[in-house]
Amino acid sequence: MDNLHTLLEYAGKFADQLGVDDEKRLQLELALEEILVNIICYAYQPPPGEIELACDKKQDNSLEVTIVDAGIPFNPLGQNTPDINASLEERDAGGLGIFLATKMVDDIHYSRANDRNIVTMTKRI
């Protein structure tokens, strides 16, 4: 968790260089923070572990953020979608943050290659 701010700052500066407006930048940072916190808390048992973060401007004028870790296999997108219409008492714990992350970006994908989790998020700018 000590490096969470550094990772978010890196992506934020990249977005600033591309001229991403404040609202889209905040949405991207919220999604990124959710995915990173999940990796930090659960990917490496026992901790610590490494996370790679890469940002790229795509030809379609979108910002792509790729997060890679070598933790336990986990597809955050394969989790059940929480019933946001259910009362708090009826809801299962967890899953709301990942749901929120998927709503904050235009596209998000998960893959596993070479014993590594890869999450790619895209935000149109």
N, C-alpha and C positions, 0 to 999 in steps of 0.2 A: 504493500500500500504506500510505502515511502516514495515510490516512483510514479504513482498515478498522476499527480499534478504535472510532472515532467512530460509524460506521454500525451496528456490532454493539451498541454501548452504547445508541444511540437505540432500536433494536428491543427490547432487553432492558428498558429503562425502561418502554416502552409495555406490554410483557408484565407487568411488575411492577404497573403501575397497574390491570391487569385481574385481578390475583390469580392469574396462571398459576403452577402449582407448579414447583418447581425442575427436576424431571425433564423436563417438557414444554418449559420454557424452554431448557434445555440442548440438547434435540433440535432445537428451532427455530433456535437460534444456530449449531449445527453445520451444518445445512442451508444457512442463510443465508451463513455464512462460505465454504462451498464454492462457492456460486454467485458470490458477490462476488469471490473470489480468481480464479475463471475469467475474469470480466469484466475485472478489473484487469490480469491477465496477457495476455489474448488479444484483447479486443474492439477495442482501439484500436491500430492499427499505422500510424504510430508513436504512442506515448503522448504526452501524457496525454489523458484524456477525462473525461466527466461520467457520474455514476451518480445516479439519483433513487431514493429509498427512501421508501415510504409504508406506514404501518401503519393498520389499521382493524379495529374490532370489528364483526363481522357479526351479523345478527339471530339466527342459529342458534347464537350463543354460541361462535363461533370467531374466531380471530385471523388476519387476512389480511395478508400482507406482499407488496408489489409492488415489483419492482426493474425499473427502466427504464434502458436505455443506447442510445446512438446509434452503437454500434460496428458492426463487420462483422456481417452476419446469421449467427446461430448459435443453433440449437435444441439446448440441452443434453439435452433429452429424446429427441432423435432419434438419439442415439448408440447403438451396439451395447451391450447389457447384458453386462457382463463375466462370464465363467464363474468364479464364486467357488469352484467345486469343483475347478478345474484347479490343477495345481501352479504355483508361481511361474515355473518355466522355460517352461511351456506358455502362460501368459497373455500377452496383448498389454499393452503399457504404456498407462497412462492409463485413465480411465473409472470407476475405483473410487470416486472422490470424488463424482461426480454420482450414481452408483448409491446411495451412502450417503445423500446428500441426499434422494433420493426415498423412502427408507425412514424418514427422520426426521420427515416431515410427513404429514398425512393426505391432502393433495391438492396437486398441483403442475401448473401449466399454462404453456405457452409460446405466445406469439403475436408476430407482427411487424406493426406498423402505423406508418404515417407515418415509415418508415425507422428505426424503433426496435425493439429487442428488449424484450419484456415477459415477465418471469417472475413468476407469482403463486403463492405458497405459502400453504396454509391449515393451521392447527393447531387442532383442537378443544380448547377449554379448559373 
